[in-house]
């Protein structure tokens, strides 16, 4: 598929091979705080929004929810290239926007202001921009628009909805937290839980203990992230990954661990919460991003200032 007409290639950044890189696409509202501007767009229309963006094109936007995650990915690239200057398995960041290129100058200027290494900007006016994700080899799509996320998931791309919040930029290394069921794993056990309750789910897990769980919507992204992590020893890795699941370790943890082992996906730390709130442990981990399919868990994470991304199980 051809590039959309509004694609701007950043010549200041060395272009990466999408067949080897871990390509992440973020929308402008995911990486920057554009809530005021979005409100203006909804209330006053596209022309007024464009006029506002043009008149403020040299005023940097404030960081958004996914900003620290993208910064930390850039840090990982730096560490990988220090170890092997010829390495091609790097993070490659694209910015997607439904704005026109004319109103997108402020976006480009803001990324330059913060030193973000964005390889391409795709400004696709009045189109479903997710149609270009597969052709760019995107492994993860972050958006502040639920329709975008659902469209991406239907196209088979790992995707999550970010909620705008003020976040403190955590220190390196890159820390990513995954929920288990309906995120890394399929939602098969969640379905049993809904139909048969906790006891039914526990019995199902015991019966299926030797059978790996199905793939969840973020498995492909997690696997590529794990491949990058494995280039380093655990002590020196610029990437740390975590599993924080509502499962209990005693009754439902064994199958989760066996599934990760079967996939060859190494996780640095796993927390089996047995239904307890996730907020306190997330506050300790201080991840750059936390993926979960439960809105109550997302809210708990947001309450402790953790950048969160919701993976909708139904669109």
C-alpha positions as CSV (number, residue, x, y, z in Angstrom):
1,X,0.0,0.0,0.0
2,X,1.3,3.4,-0.9
3,X,2.1,6.0,1.7
4,X,-0.8,8.4,2.5
5,X,-0.4,11.8,0.8
6,X,0.2,13.6,4.1
7,X,3.3,11.5,5.1
8,X,6.3,13.5,6.2
9,X,9.5,11.6,6.5
10,X,11.8,13.0,9.2
11,X,15.2,13.3,7.5
12,X,16.9,14.2,10.8
13,X,16.3,10.6,12.0
14,X,17.9,7.5,10.4
15,X,15.1,5.5,8.8
16,X,14.7,1.9,10.1
17,X,13.8,-1.3,8.4
18,X,10.1,-2.0,9.4
19,X,10.6,-5.7,8.7
20,X,13.2,-5.8,11.5
21,X,12.3,-2.9,13.9
22,X,9.6,-2.9,16.6
23,X,7.3,-0.3,15.0
24,X,5.1,1.7,17.3
25,X,2.5,4.1,16.0
26,X,1.1,6.8,18.3
27,X,-1.6,9.4,17.6
28,X,-0.9,13.0,18.4
29,X,-3.4,13.0,21.3
30,X,-1.6,10.0,22.8
31,X,1.9,11.5,22.8
32,X,0.9,15.1,23.6
33,X,-1.7,16.8,25.8
34,X,-4.1,18.1,23.1
35,X,-7.3,18.1,25.3
36,X,-7.8,21.9,24.9
37,X,-7.2,21.8,21.2
38,X,-9.5,18.7,20.8
39,X,-12.2,20.5,22.7
40,X,-11.8,23.5,20.3
41,X,-12.0,21.2,17.3
42,X,-15.3,19.6,18.6
43,X,-16.9,22.9,19.6
44,X,-15.6,25.3,16.9
45,X,-14.8,23.0,14.0
46,X,-11.8,22.1,11.8
47,X,-11.1,25.6,10.5
48,X,-10.8,27.2,13.9
49,X,-8.7,24.3,15.1
50,X,-6.3,24.7,12.2
51,X,-6.1,28.5,12.7
52,X,-5.2,27.9,16.4
53,X,-2.5,25.3,15.6
54,X,-1.0,27.5,12.9
55,X,-0.9,30.6,15.2
56,X,0.7,28.5,18.0
57,X,3.0,26.4,15.8
58,X,6.2,27.5,17.6
59,X,4.7,26.9,21.1
60,X,5.6,23.3,22.2
61,X,2.7,21.1,23.3
62,X,2.8,19.6,26.8
63,X,3.7,15.9,27.1
64,X,0.8,13.4,27.0
65,X,0.3,10.0,28.5
66,X,2.5,8.0,26.0
67,X,5.3,10.6,26.0
68,X,7.5,9.0,28.7
69,X,7.0,5.6,27.1
70,X,8.3,6.9,23.8
71,X,11.3,8.6,25.5
72,X,12.2,5.4,27.3
73,X,12.0,3.5,24.0
74,X,14.5,6.0,22.6
75,X,16.8,5.2,25.5
76,X,16.5,1.5,24.7
77,X,17.6,2.3,21.1
78,X,20.6,4.2,22.4
79,X,21.7,1.2,24.6
80,X,21.2,-1.3,21.9
81,X,23.3,0.7,19.4
82,X,26.0,1.2,22.0
83,X,26.2,-2.6,22.3
84,X,26.0,-3.2,18.5
85,X,26.1,-0.2,16.1
86,X,24.9,-2.5,13.3
87,X,21.7,-3.7,15.1
88,X,18.5,-3.2,13.2
89,X,16.1,-4.5,15.8
90,X,15.2,-1.1,17.2
91,X,12.1,0.8,18.2
92,X,10.7,2.8,15.2
93,X,8.2,5.5,16.2
94,X,5.5,6.8,13.8
95,X,3.1,9.6,14.6
96,X,-0.4,9.3,13.1
97,X,-2.9,12.1,12.9
98,X,-6.2,12.9,11.4
99,X,-5.0,16.5,11.1
100,X,-3.9,18.1,7.8
101,X,-0.2,18.6,7.3
102,X,-0.8,22.3,7.6
103,X,-2.1,22.1,11.2
104,X,0.5,19.4,11.9
105,X,3.5,21.7,11.9
106,X,3.0,22.3,15.6
107,X,3.2,18.5,16.2
108,X,6.5,18.2,14.2
109,X,8.0,21.3,16.0
110,X,7.0,19.9,19.4
111,X,8.7,16.5,18.8
112,X,11.9,18.4,17.7
113,X,11.6,20.6,20.8
114,X,11.7,17.5,23.1
115,X,14.3,15.7,21.0
116,X,11.9,12.8,20.1
117,X,13.2,10.6,17.3
118,X,10.0,10.2,15.2
119,X,10.8,8.6,11.8
120,X,7.5,9.5,10.1
121,X,4.5,11.7,10.5
122,X,1.3,10.6,8.8
123,X,-1.3,13.3,8.5
124,X,-4.4,11.7,7.1
125,X,-7.4,14.1,7.0
126,X,-10.9,12.6,7.4
127,X,-9.7,9.0,6.9
128,X,-9.4,5.9,9.0
129,X,-5.6,6.2,9.6
130,X,-5.5,2.6,10.9
131,X,-5.6,1.3,7.3
132,X,-1.9,2.2,7.0
133,X,-0.8,0.4,10.2
134,X,-0.2,-3.0,8.6
135,X,1.7,-1.6,5.6
136,X,4.1,0.2,8.0
137,X,4.7,-3.0,9.9
138,X,3.2,-1.6,13.1
139,X,3.4,-3.9,16.2
140,X,1.7,-1.5,18.6
141,X,-0.8,1.3,18.1
142,X,-1.6,3.8,20.9
143,X,-4.5,6.2,20.5
144,X,-6.8,8.4,22.6
145,X,-9.7,7.4,20.3
146,X,-11.6,4.2,21.0
147,X,-12.8,3.8,17.4
148,X,-9.2,4.0,16.2
149,X,-8.2,1.3,18.7
150,X,-11.1,-1.0,17.8
151,X,-10.3,-0.6,14.1
152,X,-6.7,-1.5,14.7
153,X,-7.6,-4.5,16.8
154,X,-9.9,-5.7,14.0
155,X,-7.0,-5.4,11.6
156,X,-4.9,-7.7,13.8
157,X,-2.6,-5.0,15.3
158,X,-1.9,-4.8,19.0
159,X,-3.6,-1.6,20.2
160,X,-4.7,0.2,23.3
161,X,-6.6,3.3,24.3
162,X,-4.6,5.9,26.4
163,X,-6.4,8.2,28.8
164,X,-5.0,11.7,29.1
165,X,-3.4,12.3,32.5
166,X,-0.4,14.2,34.0
167,X,2.4,11.8,34.5
168,X,5.8,12.1,36.1
169,X,8.5,10.9,33.7
170,X,9.9,7.7,35.4
171,X,13.6,7.0,35.2
172,X,15.0,4.4,32.9
173,X,15.1,1.5,32.2
174,X,11.9,1.1,30.1
175,X,9.3,-0.6,32.3
176,X,6.2,-2.2,30.7
177,X,3.5,-3.9,32.7
178,X,1.0,-6.3,31.2
179,X,-2.2,-7.7,32.6
180,X,-2.7,-11.4,31.8
181,X,-6.1,-12.5,30.6
182,X,-7.5,-10.7,27.6
183,X,-4.2,-8.8,27.2
184,X,-1.2,-11.2,26.9
185,X,-3.5,-14.2,27.0
186,X,-6.8,-14.9,25.4
187,X,-10.0,-14.2,27.4
188,X,-11.0,-17.9,27.6
189,X,-10.7,-18.1,31.4
190,X,-12.5,-14.8,31.8
191,X,-15.4,-16.2,29.8
192,X,-15.5,-19.3,32.1
193,X,-15.4,-16.9,35.1
194,X,-18.4,-14.9,33.8
195,X,-20.4,-18.1,33.1
196,X,-19.5,-20.3,36.1
197,X,-18.0,-18.0,38.7
198,X,-14.6,-18.2,40.5
199,X,-14.9,-21.9,41.4
200,X,-15.7,-22.8,37.9
201,X,-12.7,-20.8,36.6
202,X,-10.4,-22.5,39.1
203,X,-11.6,-26.0,38.1
204,X,-11.2,-25.1,34.4
205,X,-7.6,-23.9,35.0
206,X,-6.7,-27.0,36.9
207,X,-8.1,-29.2,34.1
208,X,-6.3,-27.2,31.4
209,X,-3.0,-26.7,33.4
210,X,-0.9,-28.5,30.8
211,X,-2.5,-26.6,27.8
212,X,-1.0,-23.2,26.9
213,X,-3.5,-20.4,26.8
214,X,-4.4,-18.7,23.5
215,X,-2.9,-15.5,22.3
216,X,-4.1,-12.2,23.6
217,X,-4.2,-8.9,21.6
218,X,-0.8,-7.7,22.9
219,X,1.1,-11.0,22.6
220,X,2.8,-10.1,19.4
221,X,4.1,-6.8,20.8
222,X,5.2,-8.5,24.0
223,X,7.1,-11.2,22.1
224,X,9.0,-8.6,20.1
225,X,9.8,-6.6,23.2
226,X,11.0,-9.8,24.9
227,X,13.3,-10.5,21.9
228,X,14.9,-7.1,22.3
229,X,15.2,-7.6,26.1
230,X,17.0,-10.9,25.5
231,X,19.9,-9.1,23.8
232,X,21.1,-8.2,27.3
233,X,21.7,-9.9,30.5
234,X,18.9,-9.4,33.1
235,X,21.1,-7.0,35.1
236,X,22.1,-4.8,32.2
237,X,18.9,-4.9,30.2
238,X,17.4,-1.4,29.4
239,X,14.0,-3.1,29.3
240,X,12.0,-4.6,32.2
241,X,8.7,-6.4,31.8
242,X,6.1,-7.3,34.4
243,X,3.0,-9.4,34.6
244,X,0.4,-8.0,37.1
245,X,-2.7,-10.2,37.0
246,X,-5.8,-10.6,39.1
247,X,-5.2,-14.4,39.1
248,X,-4.2,-16.1,42.3
249,X,-0.8,-17.7,42.3
250,X,-1.9,-20.8,44.1
251,X,-4.9,-21.8,42.0
252,X,-4.4,-20.1,38.7
253,X,-0.8,-19.0,38.4
254,X,0.7,-22.3,37.2
255,X,-0.9,-22.2,33.8
256,X,0.0,-18.6,33.2
257,X,3.7,-19.4,34.0
258,X,3.7,-22.5,31.8
259,X,2.2,-20.5,28.9
260,X,4.9,-17.9,29.1
261,X,7.5,-20.6,29.2
262,X,5.9,-22.4,26.2
263,X,6.0,-19.1,24.3
264,X,9.6,-18.4,25.3
265,X,8.5,-15.1,26.8
266,X,10.7,-14.1,29.8
267,X,9.1,-11.8,32.3
268,X,11.2,-10.0,34.9
269,X,8.6,-10.1,37.6
270,X,5.1,-11.6,38.0
271,X,2.5,-10.5,40.6
272,X,-0.6,-12.7,41.2
273,X,-2.9,-10.3,42.9
274,X,-5.8,-12.7,43.8
275,X,-8.3,-9.9,43.0
276,X,-6.6,-7.3,45.1
277,X,-6.2,-3.7,43.7
278,X,-3.3,-3.3,41.4
279,X,-2.6,0.4,42.1
280,X,-0.2,-0.1,45.1
281,X,2.1,-2.5,43.2
282,X,2.0,-0.3,40.1
283,X,3.0,2.6,42.2
284,X,6.0,0.6,43.4
285,X,7.0,-0.5,39.8
286,X,6.4,3.0,38.3
287,X,6.0,1.7,34.7
288,X,6.2,3.9,31.6
289,X,3.0,2.1,30.5
290,X,0.5,-0.3,32.0
291,X,-1.8,-2.4,29.7
292,X,-5.1,-3.8,31.1
293,X,-8.5,-4.8,29.8
294,X,-10.3,-3.8,33.0
295,X,-11.4,-0.1,33.3
296,X,-11.4,-0.4,37.1
297,X,-7.7,-1.4,37.0
298,X,-7.0,1.4,34.6
299,X,-8.6,3.9,37.0
300,X,-6.7,2.4,39.9
301,X,-3.4,2.9,38.0
302,X,-4.4,6.5,37.0
303,X,-5.1,7.3,40.6
304,X,-1.5,6.6,41.5
305,X,-0.2,8.5,38.4
306,X,0.7,5.5,36.3
307,X,0.4,6.0,32.5
308,X,-2.3,3.5,31.5
309,X,-3.6,2.0,28.3
310,X,-6.9,0.1,28.0
311,X,-7.2,-2.9,25.8
312,X,-10.9,-3.2,25.0
313,X,-12.1,-6.8,24.9
314,X,-15.2,-5.9,23.0
315,X,-15.5,-3.1,20.4
